[in-house]
Amino acid sequence: MKKVFVQGLGFVGSAVATAISISKDNQGRPLYSVYGVDLPTKIGLERVIALNNGEFPFPTSDESLIKAVSESHLYGNLVATTNQNKFGEADIVIVDLPLDITYLDNEPQLEFSDFTSAIRVLGQQVQQNTLIIVETTVPPGTCEKIVLPTLKNEFKKRGLNPEAVLLAHSYERVMPGDNYLSSITDYWRVYSGHTKEAADVCEHFLNTIINIDEYPLTRLSTTTASETAKVLENTYRAANIAFIDEWTKFAETIGIDLFEVLDAIRKRPTHSNIRFPGLGVGGYCLTKDPTLTPAAASQLFNKKLDFPFSNMTVKINHNMPLHTVNRITSLLGGSLKGKHLLICGISYRQDIGDTRFSPTEMLVRELLLKGVKITCHDPYVTFWDELDIKLEKKLPSPKDFNAVIMTVPHKEYKKIDLSKWIKTGNIILDANSVLNKQQIRTARDCGAVVESIGKANGL
């Protein structure tokens, strides 16, 4: 079997390694031996140990992903390691590394040092004509101006032909949750290569792991075009969410239900993907990706360009949780000082345990600044690293709190029998469309006050 190495075992890399490990030939045998590689840090070691025990290293509601990891472990074709000196054995390397953004004088700054060091490791070890696919979401121009020169330089040092580098870009659209695994295998994939040969080899590989009969591949002309597609795709979605913020406030002010309005609009096919009101934007991608192209324009291409929509999107989405703070303040009579609130949900989206850049973080930090005592619960998280908060294992009763804010639409919350949980006088603010109409009706019949972001009071 060919050997595929996945560099980076985060939320994307671990799932991608699993997806590759279950690719089969016509006789039902695995096509690849897959090796996941992470750093020898505490977190990296935990991920490696989990995969080598046949367990997915992150909380997940996707039973098919859990099963796939277990089966590949039993077969022996999914192995994880912290050994950084194994890439010379690879036929294919998938790069799934984080690439962060910092700010200097309010301007986004690309941080390539760690990323480039990891690419340099590949250049020092891989053989000629080993396919390297960058899946990481990177600023447009990264493969051309950072990755390829780094690989070629290392090849020259080793006396190898620098033109024998096979570099491709194919961005992932991984969506943690119930369909975590299928978001890799059963979804459209865009790709490109720095040469036609690289693109052809990448296409052949993707054909073996993607359900191309239902989700055909799309080849773009350059790696920069492919990188741009991913960043533009995420920026569009982030801008769509930001656009709804002002309409949320308008609807609540004039006394209408914005969800009702948007449901009517979404029936028009050209507007079917218009977003809904909510707590805000979270996760590793949508919170930073709109900043990647403005930074790339100036720092990779030396061009000074304006990106007013992208910049405004980041600002609006960053501040969006503050509206929930204002709404709960109003519900509690205009002051939050000394109040005790229960926050239900801290991950950045439903049915996952990923708390990176969760909008709940901004919400809780602001509430703490206002003197609020906070208790948090999340069915997928036991400890909140970013705020150093231990979470309740069992969902507390609302009777012990001045109010409850529902922040993440986890399945567990959507299944709550509010007739047994809610008591007269409880105040609940649904900040992210967590509760359905029947749940809200039941809670109100029990004497609770239930309000929602995107709806005027009483709706």
Secondary structure, 3 states (H helix, E strand, C coil): CEEEEEECCCHHHHHHHHHHHCCECCCCCECEEEEEECCCCHHHHHHHHHHHCCCCCCCECCHHHHHHHHHHHHHCCEEEECCCCCHHHCCEEEECCCCCEEEECCEEEECCHHHHHHHHHHHHHCCCCCEEEECCCCCCCHHHHHHHHHHHHHHHHCCCCHHHCEEEECCCCCCCCCCCCHHHHCCCCEEEECCHHHHHHHHHHHHHHCCCCCCCCEECCCHHHHHHHHHHHHHHHHHHHHHHHHHHHHHHHHCCEHHHHHHHHHCCHHHCCCCCCCCCCCCCCCCCHHHHHHHHHHHCCCCCCCCHHHHHHHHHHHHCHHHHHHHHHHHCCCCCCCCEEEEECCCCCCCECCCCCCHHHHHHHHHHHCCCEEEEECCCCCEECCCCEECECCCCCHHHCCEEEECCCCHHHHCCCHHHHCCCCCEEEECCCCCCHHHHHHHHHCCCEEEECCECCCC
